[in-house]
């Protein structure tokens, strides 16, 4: 339902279900004036679009993919440049999308990546366009990506130790990643953010050292709780390095404090980092606690998989096919309606609660992270 200028409620053709406030107070969310965009029944509005360009990756991170045996999507099932442009255009112009993140798999594996970014930048001159990457091969493409219109990059980096990196990724590619990070910083793909997943007994004790290195180089590090999105389905709650444990590890070396900036729907809770000796402000660190301190109540993300399916939540087991409808001749109005319906059915939360995979209403998705696009 929508409110018209005279206050009359107008049907959008989508049932107006009872809704609770994002804070969980139970207060109904009023109908939104004008175009309701990607609203769900709990009053959340998706404005952050994540688009996966490809499911392939050139690393084999243990918390994401098996060592081998992955079946990749054939090229004809991936969204083409024009299909990506059309769907992103509808998101921006019709549905209130305000920022775009390109993901994978590994976006750099896609041969037409520079052309995709150039096309999107041409369509949307003011839109923030970022990319999540493992940075293998980024050194050779950083300038071209910047010239095409990429705003900034997030790089996955779980360790700066070669042996640990190789154990986690099953590839000896740390030097390429470091070269890619340096190139991205050099050409101005900033602010450059680093994402690190801590695994118990593997790299968790390296957390302070990784943070020190990031601060010294002017990068913003975010530690991410390991999520049950691995292809082998061997995630176990008892092996999780929690956000509280991560804060404890860091606090042994640094003084953490609240970041004065508002979180504003961001998945990472930011903290200021100060020297324990001098009290000097050294920078910030973020912690993404999807499992133990979920932020579902203020989630503002909508996702398109590489084959053009809407996922309203990273942990969704339901998908809504936009690309199939597009290829069957659906007009813009129909595509917008389908996307709205997909987000209208967004669940209140992912179901892990505060205890992890043991929660009775949580079932791990069939897709791994690489097949979803973070």
ABEGO torsion letter per residue (X at the ends): XBBBAAGBBBBAGBBBBBBBBAAGAGBBBBBBBEBAEBBBAAGBBBABBBBBABABBABBBAAABBABGBBBBBAAABBBAAAAAAAAAAAAAAAGBABBBBBOEBAAABAAAAAAAAAAAAABAABBBBBBBAGBGAAAAAAAAAAAGBABBBBBBABABAAAAAAAAGBBAAAAAAAAAAAAAAAGBOBBBBBBBBBBGAAAAAAAAAAAAAAAAGBBBBBBBBBBABAAGABBAAABBBAAAAAAAAAAABBBBBBABBAGGBABBBBBBBBAAAGBBAEBBBBBBAAABBAAAABABBBBBAAGBBBABAABABBBBAAAAAAAGBBAAAAAAAAAAAAAABBABAGAEAAEAABAABBBBABBAAAAEX
